Amino acid sequence: MNPEQYVQQKAASSGSSFYYAFLFLPAQRRAAITAFYAFCREVDDVVDEVSDPGVARTKLAWWQAEVSQAFAGKPTHPVMLAMMPHVSAYGLEERQFQAIIQGCQMDLEQTRYLDFPGLQRYCHLVAGVVGEVSAKIFGQSDPKTTEYAHKLGLAFQLTNIIRDVGEDAMMGRIYLPVSELQQFDVKAHEITNRKYSENFTHLMRFQAERAHRLYDEALAMLPDADRRAQKPGLMMASIYRTLLREIEREDFKVLHQRISLTPLRKLWLAWKMQALGRM
């Protein structure tokens, strides 16, 4: 299996909404975003799949060294071998890849966030920077598009947090800010024990409303000059926001299940944005 086949398999097997947006890109951009997404999956899987925190830290340290080595012209991992031919073409920087690894390291060190600004710092690393790199690969001509990409990445990450509250709690992580749990009088042990309540529903509605505001703000920030090039991001926004609305329709029953969209529905939403330019 060559590096290109490796990253293709890694991206396709994830079943992520991101994969459906890649399908409509020209070949070179599709190859670049597929390699980048495979990188994100590799480092994220270290945290999610390695049960020993010490081993996970060692693996992330290896990735930090691999990224530095790759940008020095000596990649060894199939993901970085597939990624490096595209770096100069899209103006990608080592700091961006290292920031994503840093965000994954935060999952090993921190399982709670006191307030929303603290959570935003984490989201910036694991989602905002991902948005920044993706925007460059999709085709960015206006510097303001970076700000749009960061805000859209934050909206995506908050949607993930809402969807994964139950799963994350089973792994000992609660990303909902402590100050907001207190504001709505929801106890951490209630989430861990999958206990639904009116207070929990109010808390989750508060989270969803904030995510919707961020989607609206991000979409309003996208410069007209880059709207066509950034269609893959808009496809993902359509898919993620539809997922958020599905969670709302299910009355935030996310503690005992993972609410998701079917692959066919994701493909339809992506095609509708590509062909008709609307969500």
N, C-alpha and C positions, 0 to 999 in steps of 0.2 A: 504493500500500500504506500503510495507516494504522499508527500505532505498535503497536496491539494485534495486528494481522496480522503485523507484523515480528517481534515477540517470540515469537509462536506458531510462526512458521516457524523461527526460530533455535533454539527449544527442541526442536521436533519433529525437526529435521534432525540433531541431535546423536546421537540414538539412545541417550541416556544412561538409566541405570536410574531417575534422578530423574523423568524424564518419565512413566513408568508410574505412579508414586505420585501424580502431579498429577491424573490422570484421574478419581480418585474424590472430589476436593474439590468443595465448593460453588462456584458460578461466581465470586464475588468473590475468595475465597481462591485459587482456581485462577488467576485473572487476575494476582493479586499475585505468587504464587510463580513463575509463568511469566515475568513481567517481571524478577523478581530473578534467576532462573536464566539468562535471556538476558544480563543484565548480567555475571554471572560468566563466561559463555562468551565475551563480547566481550573482556574484559580478559585472560582466559587465552589466547585465540587470538592476542593480540598477541605473547606470548612464544613460542608454539608455531609460528606461521606467518610471523613477520617474521624474516628471516635476519640482518639487520644490527642488532646490539645498540643502536647509536646511534639508529636509526630507532625501534626498539622502546621505548627510554627516552622518546623524544619523544612517542610515541603514549600511553604510560602517563601522562606528565605532562599530556597533553591530557585524559585521562580524569579525572585528579585535579581539574583545573580545571572540567571539566564537572559532576562531582559537587558541587563547592562551589557552582557556579552554579545547579544544579538545586535544591539545598537553600535557596538564596537566592530561589527562585521563578522561575528563568529557564532551564529545561531546553531543550536544542536537539536532542539525539540521540533517535531514536525509542525507544530503550530507557529513557532517563530520562523521556521524555514519558509512556511507559506505566507507569513505576514510581511517579512522584511522587503520583498520586491515592491511592495506597494507604499512603503513608508514615505519615501521622498516625493512620490507622485501626488500625495494628498497632504503633505506637510505635517505628518504625525510626529510626535515627540516622545522621548523616553519617559519624561515626567508623567505623561498621561497614563502610560501602562503601569508605572510604579504607584501612581495614586490609586488605581483600581485594586492593586494588591494590598495597599495600605488599608483600603476600605474593608477588604476581606479579613485582614488582621484584626480589625476592630471587633469583628464577630467573635474572635477568640478571647478578647480582653473585656468586652462589655456586653452585657445581656439586657441592660435597662438604660433608659435615657430619661433624665430628670425633667427635661422640658423640650419643646419643639425646636428651639434653636440648636440644641445638642443633637437631636435626631437629624436636623437638616445637614449638619456637618457630615454625618455618616452617609446620608443620601447623596450629597455632593460627590463623594468619592466613588460610590458603587453605582450611581445612576447618572448624575450630572456630567461627570467626565466621560462616561459611556456615550451620552448624548452628544457631547462636544466632538468626540472622535467620529461618531456616526455621521454627524452633519457634514464634516469635512469630506468623508468618503462619498456621501450622496452627491455632493457638489455645492460648495458654498462660495458665494461671491461677495456677500455683505457681512462685515464683522459682527453686525447686530444679530445675525443668525445664531451665533454662539450663545447669546443670552437666552434666546428662544429655546435652544436645545437643552440648556441646563434646566430651565423651568419645566419643560416637557418631561425631562428625565425624572425630576422630582415628583411630578404627577404620576408617572408610571410606577415609581417606587412606592408611593403612598398607596396606590391601588394594589400592588403586590402585598404590602403590609396588611391591608384590610382583608384581602383574600386569604392570607396565610396565618391569621391570628392563631387559630387552633393548632396548626402544624408546628408553628414556631414555638408555641408554649410547651408542646411536648418535648422540644429540644432545649427547654430552659430559657428561651428568649421571648421577651415581650417588648416589642418595638413601640407600642403605644406609650407616649410620654407619661411618667409618673404623675406629673402635675395635672394631667388631664384625667387620669384614672381617679385621682382625688377629687377633681372638679365634679365628676359625674358619680362619685361614690361607688366605684367599681373596684373590688379587691383583686389583687393578682391571683390569689388562690382560686377565685371564682372562675377566672379564665382558664387556669391550669386544669381545674376540675370540670370544665366544659359546662358551666352553669350559666344559662341564659337568664336575663332579667330585663325589666323595663329600662333600668339604668344603663345596662350594657347596650341596648338598642339605641338609646339616646347618644351614648358615647360614640358608637359606630356611625351614626348619622352625622355627627359632628365631624368625624374623620372624612366621610364621603363628601360632605359639603365643601370642605377645604380642598379636597382633591379636584372637585369640579371647578372651583374658582381658579385653581392653578392651570387646569386645561384651558379655560377661557382666556386667562392672562397670557399663557404661552402662545396660543393660536393668534391672539391679537398682536403679538410681538414679531411674528414671522414676516420679514421684509418681502414685499411683492416680487422683488427681483429673484428671490430664491424659492418661491413657492413651488414652482414646477419641479425643480431639482430635489426639493425636500419631500416629495410625495411619499417615499417610503416611511418617513417619520409620521406623516399624516395618516398613513395606513395603520401604523401601530397605535396612533392616538384613537382612531376609530375603533379598533379592536379592544383596546384597553378600556376605553370609556364605555363601550357596550358591555364589557365584563362588569364594570363598576355598577352599571344600571341593573344588570342581572342580579348582582349581589343585593342591591337595594330591593329588588322585587322579591327576593327570597327572605327579606326582612333580616338580613345580616346573620343568617344561620351558618356561620363560618367556623364555629368551634368544633364541630363534629364531622365536617366534610370540606372538601375543596370544590368550590363552585367554579365551573369552567365553561368555555364555549367549545363547540365541536370543531374539528378541523375544517369541515365544509363551510361552517358559518364564518370562520376566520378568513378563509379563502374568498368567500363572497364579499365580506367587508373590505378586504384588500383590493379586490377587483373593482368594486364600486368606486373606491377612491381613485384608482388608477384610470378607469374608463370615464367616469362621470364627474370626478373632481369633488365629490361630496361624501360626507359621512352618513 
